[in-house]
Amino acid sequence: MPANQFMKSKNNIKMRQSLAMNLEQYSPGVGGRHRRTFTYGFGGNRKNLYMALSNRDALAFDIWDTRRILIEDGLYNKETRKILREYIEMSKNVFPDIFKK
């Protein structure tokens, strides 16, 4: 997911200082959950729409997109919900000014 690209472009936060979720991606090859994300290899209008989101909306979008993939694969459960919630909380704690309401 281009969360760190988003953070660099919108908030001038270096990629190595931002947070990112990792979903597996087979290399080389096809398949893997990462390639099924909305933002994988995107460009043009899709990228413009995503980059126009607020910080909070982009985070929510990425969480819902990840949730969708986990549900499709039968992997969305109590443990994965907890992990996604922890990611949200970590994002808010690391960048409180960016994700405040």
N, C-alpha and C positions, 0 to 999 in steps of 0.2 A: 504494500500500500504506500502511496506517496505521502504519508503523513509528514515525513521529514522534509520533503520537497515543499509541501504546503507551508510548514512552519518557517522555512527559509525564505520563501517568496513573500508571505504575508506578514511575518513578524521579525524578519532578519535574525532568526535563530539558526545557528550552524547545524548542519545535518547530524554531526556527532554529538551535539548537545540536546537534540530533540529525542522524543520517544517514538517508537514504532512497534507495531504488532508484526509478528512473523507467522506466516502460514506456509506449510511445506510446499516446495516446488521441486519437481524432479529435474535434474540437470545432467546431461542433456535429455530431452524428451518432451513429452506432452503431458497434460494433465496436472494434477496437483491443485490444492485449494487456492493458492496464490493467484494462479491464472484465471480463476473464476471470479475474482473480485471485480467490482465495477471499474475500479481505477487502474487495473493492470493494463499497461501499454496503451493507455487512452491518450487521445489528442483531440484537436479540433473543438467542436461544440461541447462534447462531454467534459473535456478538460476545463473549458471556459466556465461551464456551469458549476463544476466542483470548486474551482478557484474563486468563484464569486460568493461562496458560502462564508458565513461568519466562522470564527474559530470553534465555537460551541456546536454549530450545525455540522461542520465538517467532522468533528469528533463523533457526534451522534450518528451521522451517516455511516462512518466507517464501522462503528459498533454494530449498527443494524445490518450492514452488509456482511460482516463477519458472522453475526448471529444467523442470518439467512443461510449461509453456506454450511454452518454447523448443523442447523436443523435439517437441511437437505441430506446431509450425510449421517443423520441419526446420532450426532455427537453433542447436541445441545442438551445439557443437563445441569444439575445443581453445581457441579464442579466448574464447568465452563462458564456458567452465569457468574460465579464468584470471581473467576479470573478476569472476565470482561469488566466487572464492577471495580475490581482492584486497579485495572488499567485506567479507568475513568478517574478514580480517586487519585492515582499517582499523577495523572496529567494535571488535575486541578492543583495538587500540592506543589508540583515542580514549577508550574507556570500559573500562579494564582491570578495574576493580572490579565492574562490572556483568556482564561476560561470563566471569569466571574460573570455573573448575570448583569 
